[in-house]
Amino acid sequence: MYQDKIVNRKSSNRQSYDTKRPPEKEMIFGIRAVIEAIDAGKALDKVLVRRDMSSAIGRELLLKLEGTGTQVQRVPIEKLNQFTDKNHQGVIAFLSPIEFTPLDNLVASLYDEGKTPLLVMLDGVTDVRNFGAIARTCVCAGVDALIIGTRGSAAINGDAVKASAGALHSLPICKVENLQNALRFLQESGLRIVAATEHTERNYTEVDMTVPTCIVMGSEEKGIYEENLKLCTDQVRLPMTGVIESLNVSVAAGVFIYEAIRQRNRQS
């Protein structure tokens, strides 16, 4: 029901790896260079690693990436070559334009400040423009943070920042390795988890979001992943009365977010 935008590309006889080449200043090439970037605390959005890389220094890199929240993709050498003509040694890292915020630290600090947390979690929203638009709405509405997974999420790059009108520079982004663990943590921390899904008859205005709340928006075609949906405390939907039965995910997110703001303003 709440679908991210999908761009249909014409098929080609030549295999395409969908490699829009970012500026070289947003990338780091080479195994040792990426290791040094990790040691220096650089924020990485994702790292592409040659599929058959098995050297000792390659294994050292993979060990360093564990627990950093950085997405690692094993790819064929052809994809790496499409990003640069330099000697990448089978590894290309993409720098993130923002710093990520640990989820546990964020929730603790919100409670310490006496706030009633309002968070938004995106489960598989991959379109950069939708992601940026949601981030922009979050900042405008005063949402405390946006939560995404390391896999199956839109790239955090210059295009995302542009789509957000710069909002990503002022909105805490929590990048977690496992959304299910994050949902369990939020529940244990006293947050109501509100899922936006068509698989319910309950209207979105019927759930109380004046309490600590995390709104979960689903992916492009599949909605919220079933195992994640089971962990949500409330499932609600937007009423659909027209001939079109779905909304763009950034539009739907805006409706849910501002319903939470409406309820909180009415209460105060």
C-alpha positions, 0 to 999 in steps of 0.5 A: 500500500505504501510503495516506494517509487520504482524506476523501470529501466529498459533492458539491454543486451549488455549486463548493467550494474546500475553504476551511477559514478559518484565524485571520486572525493566520495570514494576510497580505493584500495584495501589498505586505504579503506582499513586506514579510513576505518581506523580513523573513524571515517563514516562509510555508507557501504563497501564493495568487495571483489567477490573472489577476494581471499587474501590475508589483508582482505580478511583483515578488512572484513574483520574490521568492518564487522560491527561498524554498521557498514553495508558490505557487498560482494560484487564481480570485478566488472562492477568495481571497474565501472566506478573507477579506472584506478587500481582499486585492489578489489575494494571501493568504499563510499564515504557517508556525508553524515555521521551516524548516531547509535540507537541506544545512545539516542534513546537514552539521551532523549529520555534524559532530556525529558522528551517523548521520543518520536522516531521513524523507521524505514524498512527497505526504502531504497529510492534516494528521493523518497528517503530524502523527502522523508528525512525532510519531513522528519526535520520539519515536523520535529521527529527525533531520529530516522532509523534504517538498516545497513542492508536494503536501504537507500544510499546515504550520499550526495543525492540523498542530501540534495533530495532532503534539502540538507535535512540529513545534516540536522537529523540524527540517523541511526543505522542498525545491522538488524531491524528486528533487534532494534524493534525489540530494543525500542519496545524494551525502552518503552516505545509504541511501535506503529506499523503502516500496513494495509493488512489491517482495518484499524485507522491510523487516527485510532492509535495513541501516538502521544506516548513514546512512538516509533512509526515504521514505514514499509518497503517498495513493493512488499511493505514491512517485512513480515518478521518485523511486522510481528514485532510492532505493537500496533498496525494501522492503515490510511483509508483508501477510497479512490481508484488508486490503492497505494500512496508513495511512501514519502507521502504516506510517511508525512501523513503518519508523522503529522498525525502524531504531531497533531495528537501531541499538539492537541494534548499539550 
